[in-house]
Amino acid sequence: MTGDFNIRDYRWDPYYLFHSIHSNSLFDIADSFSLDISNPIENISTRFSDNDHNTNSVLDLVFLCPSFLEFNWHCIHPE
């Protein structure tokens, strides 16, 4: 399960210090399919702000079955 979930949360964005209640629902849905969030090899932003007052963020997420070889072994290419 992959996509732009438009949810900011400290669990996947190290520069965001807050928790979103919407991430709980997202994790409940993923869990119902036996999926868990897969972290990229290198944590980079997936949304780049055009406003100097806003920070870049991580909104694109990948959920995989933890037994997959690719789990926690993927790269994000910003371009």
TIGUFI-871972 format. One record per residue: residue in three letters; x negated, y, z negated of N, C-alpha, C, CB in turn. Coordinates in steps of 0.1 Angstrom, whole numbers, plus 5000, padded with zeros to 4 digits. Each point is the difference from the previous one (the first is absolute). Glycine has a CB too. Layout:
residu:ALA&n_east:X&n_north:Y&n_up:Z&ca_east:X&ca_north:Y&ca_up:Z&c_east:X&c_north:Y&c_up:Z&cb_east:X&cb_north:Y&cb_up:Z
...
// end
This chain:
residu:MET&n_east:4991&n_north:4988&n_up:5000&ca_east:5009&ca_north:5012&ca_up:5000&c_east:4991&c_north:5012&c_up:5000&cb_east:5019&cb_north:4988&cb_up:4988
residu:THR&n_east:4982&n_north:5020&n_up:5022&ca_east:4991&ca_north:5012&ca_up:5001&c_east:5009&c_north:5012&c_up:5004&cb_east:4980&cb_north:4986&cb_up:5007
residu:GLY&n_east:5015&n_north:5026&n_up:4990&ca_east:5007&ca_north:5012&ca_up:5004&c_east:4996&c_north:5012&c_up:4993&cb_east:5018&cb_north:4986&cb_up:5006
residu:ASP&n_east:4987&n_north:5025&n_up:4998&ca_east:4999&ca_north:5013&ca_up:4994&c_east:5012&c_north:5001&c_up:4990&cb_east:4988&cb_north:5011&cb_up:5020
residu:PHE&n_east:5009&n_north:4987&n_up:4967&ca_east:5011&ca_north:4999&ca_up:4991&c_east:5003&c_north:5014&c_up:4993&cb_east:4993&cb_north:4977&cb_up:4996
residu:ASN&n_east:4999&n_north:5033&n_up:5007&ca_east:5002&ca_north:5014&ca_up:4995&c_east:5002&c_north:5000&c_up:4985&cb_east:5011&cb_north:5005&cb_up:5022
residu:ILE&n_east:4982&n_north:4987&n_up:4971&ca_east:5000&ca_north:5000&ca_up:4985&c_east:4986&c_north:5002&c_up:4996&cb_east:5020&cb_north:4985&cb_up:4999
residu:ARG&n_east:4978&n_north:5025&n_up:4993&ca_east:4987&ca_north:5003&ca_up:4994&c_east:5000&c_north:4993&c_up:4986&cb_east:4996&cb_north:5022&cb_up:5013
residu:ASP&n_east:4993&n_north:4971&n_up:4983&ca_east:4999&ca_north:4994&ca_up:4987&c_east:4985&c_north:4997&c_up:4997&cb_east:5023&cb_north:4990&cb_up:5003
residu:TYR&n_east:4974&n_north:5011&n_up:4985&ca_east:4986&ca_north:4998&ca_up:4996&c_east:4995&c_north:4985&c_up:5002&cb_east:5003&cb_north:5018&cb_up:4983
residu:ARG&n_east:5007&n_north:4973&n_up:5019&ca_east:4996&ca_north:4986&ca_up:5002&c_east:4992&c_north:4998&c_up:5013&cb_east:5020&cb_north:4993&cb_up:4987
residu:TRP&n_east:4983&n_north:5015&n_up:5023&ca_east:4993&ca_north:4998&ca_up:5013&c_east:4993&c_north:5013&c_up:5004&cb_east:5016&cb_north:4983&cb_up:5006
residu:ASP&n_east:4985&n_north:5028&n_up:4988&ca_east:4994&ca_north:5012&ca_up:5003&c_east:4992&c_north:5005&c_up:4988&cb_east:5018&cb_north:5006&cb_up:5017
residu:PRO&n_east:4968&n_north:4992&n_up:4983&ca_east:4992&ca_north:5003&ca_up:4989&c_east:5000&c_north:5015&c_up:4996&cb_east:4986&cb_north:4980&cb_up:5006
residu:TYR&n_east:5018&n_north:5029&n_up:5004&ca_east:5000&ca_north:5014&ca_up:4997&c_east:5013&c_north:5006&c_up:4996&cb_east:4982&cb_north:5002&cb_up:5017
residu:TYR&n_east:5028&n_north:4989&n_up:4982&ca_east:5013&ca_north:5004&ca_up:4995&c_east:5002&c_north:4994&c_up:4986&cb_east:5010&cb_north:5001&cb_up:5024
residu:LEU&n_east:4993&n_north:5008&n_up:4966&ca_east:5000&ca_north:4995&ca_up:4986&c_east:5013&c_north:4996&c_up:4995&cb_east:4981&cb_north:5015&cb_up:4997
residu:PHE&n_east:5030&n_north:4984&n_up:5011&ca_east:5013&ca_north:4998&ca_up:4995&c_east:5006&c_north:4987&c_up:5005&cb_east:5003&cb_north:5025&cb_up:4998
residu:HIS&n_east:5007&n_north:4971&n_up:4995&ca_east:5008&ca_north:4988&ca_up:5004&c_east:5013&c_north:5004&c_up:5006&cb_east:4988&cb_north:4986&cb_up:4982
residu:SER&n_east:5016&n_north:5008&n_up:5028&ca_east:5013&ca_north:5002&ca_up:5006&c_east:5010&c_north:4988&c_up:4997&cb_east:4990&cb_north:5014&cb_up:5019
residu:ILE&n_east:5022&n_north:4990&n_up:4976&ca_east:5009&ca_north:4989&ca_up:4997&c_east:5004&c_north:4992&c_up:5013&cb_east:5009&cb_north:5014&cb_up:4981
residu:HIS&n_east:4989&n_north:4992&n_up:5031&ca_east:5003&ca_north:4994&ca_up:5012&c_east:4991&c_north:4988&c_up:5003&cb_east:5009&cb_north:5022&cb_up:5009
residu:SER&n_east:4979&n_north:4979&n_up:4986&ca_east:4990&ca_north:4990&ca_up:5002&c_east:5004&c_north:4987&c_up:4993&cb_east:4982&cb_north:5017&cb_up:5002
residu:ASN&n_east:5025&n_north:4984&n_up:4987&ca_east:5006&ca_north:4988&ca_up:4993&c_east:5009&c_north:4993&c_up:5009&cb_east:4998&cb_north:5012&cb_up:4978
residu:SER&n_east:5011&n_north:4994&n_up:5029&ca_east:5009&ca_north:4994&ca_up:5009&c_east:4992&c_north:4993&c_up:5011&cb_east:5018&cb_north:5017&cb_up:4994
residu:LEU&n_east:4972&n_north:4990&n_up:5011&ca_east:4992&ca_north:4995&ca_up:5011&c_east:4993&c_north:4987&c_up:4996&cb_east:4997&cb_north:5023&cb_up:5009
residu:PHE&n_east:4998&n_north:4977&n_up:4979&ca_east:4993&ca_north:4988&ca_up:4995&c_east:5010&c_north:4989&c_up:4997&cb_east:4982&cb_north:5014&cb_up:4990
residu:ASP&n_east:5030&n_north:4989&n_up:5006&ca_east:5011&ca_north:4990&ca_up:4997&c_east:5004&c_north:4993&c_up:5014&cb_east:5008&cb_north:5013&cb_up:4980
residu:ILE&n_east:4993&n_north:4995&n_up:5030&ca_east:5004&ca_north:4995&ca_up:5013&c_east:4988&c_north:4991&c_up:5005&cb_east:5014&cb_north:5020&cb_up:5005
residu:ALA&n_east:4974&n_north:4984&n_up:4994&ca_east:4988&ca_north:4993&ca_up:5005&c_east:5000&c_north:4986&c_up:4992&cb_east:4987&cb_north:5022&cb_up:5006
residu:ASP&n_east:5015&n_north:4979&n_up:4981&ca_east:4999&ca_north:4988&ca_up:4992&c_east:5011&c_north:4990&c_up:5004&cb_east:4991&cb_north:5014&cb_up:4981
residu:SER&n_east:5020&n_north:4991&n_up:5023&ca_east:5011&ca_north:4991&ca_up:5004&c_east:4996&c_north:4991&c_up:5012&cb_east:5017&cb_north:5016&cb_up:4990
residu:PHE&n_east:4973&n_north:4989&n_up:5018&ca_east:4995&ca_north:4993&ca_up:5011&c_east:4987&c_north:4993&c_up:4997&cb_east:5012&cb_north:5016&cb_up:5015
residu:SER&n_east:4984&n_north:4984&n_up:4973&ca_east:4987&ca_north:4995&ca_up:4995&c_east:4988&c_north:5007&c_up:5006&cb_east:5011&cb_north:4978&cb_up:4997
residu:LEU&n_east:4990&n_north:5035&n_up:5005&ca_east:4990&ca_north:5009&ca_up:5005&c_east:4994&c_north:5009&c_up:4989&cb_east:5011&cb_north:4999&cb_up:5023
residu:ASP&n_east:4977&n_north:5005&n_up:4979&ca_east:4994&ca_north:5009&ca_up:4991&c_east:4992&c_north:5011&c_up:5008&cb_east:4999&cb_north:4982&cb_up:4981
residu:ILE&n_east:4999&n_north:5029&n_up:5013&ca_east:4993&ca_north:5011&ca_up:5008&c_east:4985&c_north:4995&c_up:5002&cb_east:5015&cb_north:5018&cb_up:4990
residu:SER&n_east:4981&n_north:4984&n_up:5023&ca_east:4987&ca_north:4996&ca_up:5004&c_east:4991&c_north:5013&c_up:5001&cb_east:5009&cb_north:4979&cb_up:5012
residu:ASN&n_east:4981&n_north:5021&n_up:4981&ca_east:4991&ca_north:5012&ca_up:4999&c_east:4990&c_north:5000&c_up:5011&cb_east:5004&cb_north:5002&cb_up:4976
residu:PRO&n_east:4994&n_north:5009&n_up:5032&ca_east:4989&ca_north:5000&ca_up:5010&c_east:4986&c_north:4999&c_up:4994&cb_east:5015&cb_north:5013&cb_up:5015
residu:ILE&n_east:4976&n_north:4983&n_up:4993&ca_east:4986&ca_north:4999&ca_up:4996&c_east:4995&c_north:5013&c_up:4995&cb_east:4996&cb_north:4982&cb_up:5017
residu:GLU&n_east:5008&n_north:5029&n_up:4990&ca_east:4996&ca_north:5013&ca_up:4996&c_east:5013&c_north:5009&c_up:4999&cb_east:4977&cb_north:4998&cb_up:5011
residu:ASN&n_east:5025&n_north:5008&n_up:4977&ca_east:5012&ca_north:5008&ca_up:4998&c_east:4999&c_north:5013&c_up:5007&cb_east:5004&cb_north:4988&cb_up:4978
residu:ILE&n_east:5004&n_north:5015&n_up:5032&ca_east:5000&ca_north:5013&ca_up:5007&c_east:5014&c_north:5005&c_up:5001&cb_east:4979&cb_north:4994&cb_up:5013
residu:SER&n_east:5022&n_north:5019&n_up:4989&ca_east:5013&ca_north:5006&ca_up:5002&c_east:5006&c_north:4995&c_up:5014&cb_east:4993&cb_north:5020&cb_up:4986
residu:THR&n_east:5020&n_north:4979&n_up:5014&ca_east:5007&ca_north:4997&ca_up:5012&c_east:5010&c_north:5011&c_up:5005&cb_east:4999&cb_north:4976&cb_up:4993
residu:ARG&n_east:5002&n_north:5035&n_up:4999&ca_east:5007&ca_north:5012&ca_up:5004&c_east:4991&c_north:5011&c_up:4997&cb_east:5023&cb_north:4990&cb_up:4995
residu:PHE&n_east:4975&n_north:5019&n_up:5015&ca_east:4991&ca_north:5011&ca_up:4999&c_east:5008&c_north:5013&c_up:5000&cb_east:4981&cb_north:4987&cb_up:5011
residu:SER&n_east:5018&n_north:5021&n_up:4979&ca_east:5007&ca_north:5012&ca_up:4999&c_east:4994&c_north:5011&c_up:5008&cb_east:5007&cb_north:4994&cb_up:4977
residu:ASP&n_east:5002&n_north:5014&n_up:5030&ca_east:4995&ca_north:5011&ca_up:5007&c_east:5000&c_north:5013&c_up:4992&cb_east:5008&cb_north:4989&cb_up:5021
residu:ASN&n_east:4996&n_north:5010&n_up:4966&ca_east:5000&ca_north:5011&ca_up:4991&c_east:4989&c_north:4998&c_up:4990&cb_east:5025&cb_north:5003&cb_up:5003
residu:ASP&n_east:4967&n_north:5007&n_up:4996&ca_east:4988&ca_north:5000&ca_up:4990&c_east:5004&c_north:4998&c_up:4986&cb_east:4987&cb_north:5014&cb_up:5016
residu:HIS&n_east:5026&n_north:4989&n_up:4980&ca_east:5004&ca_north:4999&ca_up:4986&c_east:5005&c_north:4986&c_up:4997&cb_east:5006&cb_north:5025&cb_up:5001
residu:ASN&n_east:4996&n_north:4967&n_up:5009&ca_east:5005&ca_north:4986&ca_up:4998&c_east:4988&c_north:4990&c_up:5002&cb_east:5024&cb_north:5007&cb_up:5007
residu:THR&n_east:4976&n_north:4983&n_up:4985&ca_east:4990&ca_north:4990&ca_up:5002&c_east:5004&c_north:4989&c_up:5010&cb_east:4992&cb_north:5004&cb_up:4977
residu:ASN&n_east:4998&n_north:4990&n_up:5029&ca_east:5003&ca_north:4988&ca_up:5008&c_east:5006&c_north:4989&c_up:4991&cb_east:4982&cb_north:5006&cb_up:5017
residu:SER&n_east:5024&n_north:4984&n_up:4989&ca_east:5007&ca_north:4990&ca_up:4992&c_east:5000&c_north:4986&c_up:5007&cb_east:5014&cb_north:5018&cb_up:4989
residu:VAL&n_east:4989&n_north:4972&n_up:5003&ca_east:5002&ca_north:4987&ca_up:5006&c_east:5015&c_north:4997&c_up:5000&cb_east:4977&cb_north:4992&cb_up:4991
residu:LEU&n_east:5028&n_north:5006&n_up:5021&ca_east:5015&ca_north:4997&ca_up:5001&c_east:5002&c_north:4987&c_up:5008&cb_east:5005&cb_north:5024&cb_up:4999
residu:ASP&n_east:4985&n_north:4972&n_up:5009&ca_east:5001&ca_north:4988&ca_up:5008&c_east:4995&c_north:4988&c_up:4992&cb_east:4998&cb_north:5013&cb_up:5021
residu:LEU&n_east:5010&n_north:4977&n_up:4977&ca_east:4997&ca_north:4989&ca_up:4991&c_east:5001&c_north:4986&c_up:5007&cb_east:5008&cb_north:5014&cb_up:4981
residu:VAL&n_east:4985&n_north:4976&n_up:5015&ca_east:5001&ca_north:4987&ca_up:5005&c_east:5003&c_north:4990&c_up:4988&cb_east:4983&cb_north:5006&cb_up:5019
residu:PHE&n_east:5027&n_north:4986&n_up:4983&ca_east:5004&ca_north:4990&ca_up:4990&c_east:4998&c_north:4987&c_up:5007&cb_east:5017&cb_north:5015&cb_up:4988
residu:LEU&n_east:4976&n_north:4976&n_up:5006&ca_east:4997&ca_north:4986&ca_up:5005&c_east:5002&c_north:4990&c_up:4989&cb_east:4984&cb_north:5009&cb_up:5017
residu:CYS&n_east:5017&n_north:4979&n_up:4988&ca_east:5000&ca_north:4988&ca_up:4990&c_east:4986&c_north:4999&c_up:4995&cb_east:5019&cb_north:4988&cb_up:5012
residu:PRO&n_east:4980&n_north:5012&n_up:4974&ca_east:4987&ca_north:5000&ca_up:4994&c_east:4991&c_north:4988&c_up:5004&cb_east:5010&cb_north:5012&cb_up:4981
residu:SER&n_east:4995&n_north:4977&n_up:5025&ca_east:4992&ca_north:4989&ca_up:5004&c_east:4994&c_north:5002&c_up:5014&cb_east:5015&cb_north:4985&cb_up:4985
residu:PHE&n_east:4989&n_north:5025&n_up:5022&ca_east:4995&ca_north:5002&ca_up:5013&c_east:4985&c_north:5004&c_up:4999&cb_east:5023&cb_north:5007&cb_up:5009
residu:LEU&n_east:4969&n_north:4988&n_up:5001&ca_east:4986&ca_north:5004&ca_up:5000&c_east:4998&c_north:5015&c_up:5002&cb_east:4995&cb_north:4978&cb_up:5009
residu:GLU&n_east:5014&n_north:5029&n_up:4997&ca_east:4999&ca_north:5014&ca_up:5003&c_east:5003&c_north:5009&c_up:4988&cb_east:5006&cb_north:4995&cb_up:5024
residu:PHE&n_east:5000&n_north:4999&n_up:4965&ca_east:5004&ca_north:5007&ca_up:4989&c_east:4988&c_north:5008&c_up:4994&cb_east:5018&cb_north:4983&cb_up:4995
residu:ASN&n_east:4984&n_north:5030&n_up:5003&ca_east:4989&ca_north:5009&ca_up:4995&c_east:4988&c_north:5000&c_up:5009&cb_east:5008&cb_north:4996&cb_up:4977
residu:TRP&n_east:4994&n_north:5001&n_up:5036&ca_east:4988&ca_north:4999&ca_up:5009&c_east:5005&c_north:5007&c_up:5014&cb_east:4990&cb_north:4979&cb_up:4988
residu:HIS&n_east:5015&n_north:5033&n_up:5011&ca_east:5003&ca_north:5007&ca_up:5012&c_east:4994&c_north:5014&c_up:5000&cb_east:5022&cb_north:4986&cb_up:5003
residu:CYS&n_east:4977&n_north:5020&n_up:5009&ca_east:4995&ca_north:5013&ca_up:5001&c_east:5011&c_north:5010&c_up:5006&cb_east:4976&cb_north:4991&cb_up:5003
residu:ILE&n_east:5023&n_north:5021&n_up:4993&ca_east:5009&ca_north:5010&ca_up:5005&c_east:4992&c_north:5010&c_up:5009&cb_east:5015&cb_north:4999&cb_up:4980
residu:HIS&n_east:4989&n_north:5003&n_up:5032&ca_east:4993&ca_north:5009&ca_up:5009&c_east:5008&c_north:5013&c_up:5001&cb_east:4991&cb_north:4980&cb_up:5013
residu:PRO&n_east:5004&n_north:5030&n_up:4982&ca_east:5008&ca_north:5013&ca_up:4999&c_east:5004&c_north:5005&c_up:5014&cb_east:4988&cb_north:5005&cb_up:4979
residu:GLU&n_east:5005&n_north:4993&n_up:5031&ca_east:5004&ca_north:5005&ca_up:5013&c_east:5011&c_north:4992&c_up:5006&cb_east:4977&cb_north:5009&cb_up:5004
// end
